[in-house]
């Protein structure tokens, strides 16, 4: 990249990954503090929040690949891998 931002991003862009992990660790620690001593409650709330979204977007991906197979590349599955993905 010839501009200043491009040069900066190419040289120091990977710092963003470190910042992401530091921030996400802070958020996890802050969130988990509410559940002090209640690990099952913490994990059940996380599962209830994450799994339905994961299933929705996995289903959306399967439907979109089925309807537009030429529009999707680098994505394929077999029956057992799809079942395992949902589990």
One Martini backbone bead per residue (centre of mass of N, CA, C, O) as a GRO file, in nm:
protein
   87
    1UNK     BB    1   0.098   0.035   0.020
    2UNK     BB    2   0.122   0.392  -0.033
    3UNK     BB    3   0.003   0.490   0.212
    4UNK     BB    4   0.019   0.557   0.542
    5UNK     BB    5  -0.197   0.366   0.649
    6UNK     BB    6  -0.102   0.113   0.502
    7UNK     BB    7   0.177   0.102   0.636
    8UNK     BB    8   0.077   0.088   0.925
    9UNK     BB    9  -0.107  -0.163   0.897
   10UNK     BB   10   0.120  -0.355   0.799
   11UNK     BB   11   0.302  -0.314   1.061
   12UNK     BB   12   0.047  -0.287   1.309
   13UNK     BB   13  -0.224  -0.465   1.269
   14UNK     BB   14  -0.178  -0.705   1.486
   15UNK     BB   15  -0.257  -0.544   1.745
   16UNK     BB   16  -0.566  -0.586   1.730
   17UNK     BB   17  -0.563  -0.873   1.840
   18UNK     BB   18  -0.461  -0.807   2.121
   19UNK     BB   19  -0.687  -0.611   2.194
   20UNK     BB   20  -0.917  -0.811   2.168
   21UNK     BB   21  -0.821  -1.011   2.393
   22UNK     BB   22  -0.817  -0.811   2.623
   23UNK     BB   23  -1.113  -0.719   2.607
   24UNK     BB   24  -1.246  -1.001   2.624
   25UNK     BB   25  -1.124  -1.071   2.899
   26UNK     BB   26  -1.255  -0.841   3.052
   27UNK     BB   27  -1.549  -0.912   2.990
   28UNK     BB   28  -1.545  -1.197   3.109
   29UNK     BB   29  -1.461  -1.117   3.397
   30UNK     BB   30  -1.695  -0.919   3.448
   31UNK     BB   31  -1.925  -1.123   3.395
   32UNK     BB   32  -1.831  -1.357   3.595
   33UNK     BB   33  -1.854  -1.200   3.869
   34UNK     BB   34  -2.168  -1.245   3.906
   35UNK     BB   35  -2.100  -1.583   3.926
   36UNK     BB   36  -1.992  -1.637   4.202
   37UNK     BB   37  -2.012  -1.985   4.248
   38UNK     BB   38  -2.197  -2.014   3.954
   39UNK     BB   39  -2.117  -2.198   3.694
   40UNK     BB   40  -2.381  -2.319   3.584
   41UNK     BB   41  -2.528  -2.053   3.540
   42UNK     BB   42  -2.328  -1.926   3.348
   43UNK     BB   43  -2.332  -2.151   3.124
   44UNK     BB   44  -2.637  -2.152   3.073
   45UNK     BB   45  -2.655  -1.859   2.972
   46UNK     BB   46  -2.459  -1.892   2.734
   47UNK     BB   47  -2.607  -2.118   2.585
   48UNK     BB   48  -2.880  -1.969   2.551
   49UNK     BB   49  -2.743  -1.733   2.381
   50UNK     BB   50  -2.576  -1.898   2.151
   51UNK     BB   51  -2.712  -2.151   2.017
   52UNK     BB   52  -2.951  -2.026   1.857
   53UNK     BB   53  -2.770  -1.855   1.675
   54UNK     BB   54  -2.605  -2.082   1.552
   55UNK     BB   55  -2.841  -2.239   1.430
   56UNK     BB   56  -2.951  -2.018   1.252
   57UNK     BB   57  -2.685  -1.964   1.080
   58UNK     BB   58  -2.651  -2.252   0.984
   59UNK     BB   59  -2.923  -2.273   0.839
   60UNK     BB   60  -2.879  -2.032   0.651
   61UNK     BB   61  -2.635  -2.158   0.509
   62UNK     BB   62  -2.770  -2.415   0.402
   63UNK     BB   63  -2.989  -2.274   0.237
   64UNK     BB   64  -2.803  -2.095   0.060
   65UNK     BB   65  -2.645  -2.333  -0.065
   66UNK     BB   66  -2.893  -2.477  -0.184
   67UNK     BB   67  -2.994  -2.228  -0.363
   68UNK     BB   68  -2.666  -2.116  -0.405
   69UNK     BB   69  -2.406  -2.295  -0.502
   70UNK     BB   70  -2.234  -2.083  -0.677
   71UNK     BB   71  -2.219  -1.858  -0.433
   72UNK     BB   72  -2.053  -2.093  -0.289
   73UNK     BB   73  -1.740  -2.115  -0.136
   74UNK     BB   74  -1.558  -2.318   0.075
   75UNK     BB   75  -1.835  -2.496   0.110
   76UNK     BB   76  -1.887  -2.805   0.280
   77UNK     BB   77  -2.077  -3.115   0.328
   78UNK     BB   78  -2.182  -3.367   0.532
   79UNK     BB   79  -2.406  -3.523   0.713
   80UNK     BB   80  -2.229  -3.566   0.971
   81UNK     BB   81  -2.108  -3.274   0.992
   82UNK     BB   82  -2.378  -3.129   1.032
   83UNK     BB   83  -2.466  -3.271   1.289
   84UNK     BB   84  -2.212  -3.197   1.452
   85UNK     BB   85  -2.255  -2.892   1.434
   86UNK     BB   86  -2.524  -2.891   1.600
   87UNK     BB   87  -2.380  -3.043   1.853
   0.00000   0.00000   0.00000
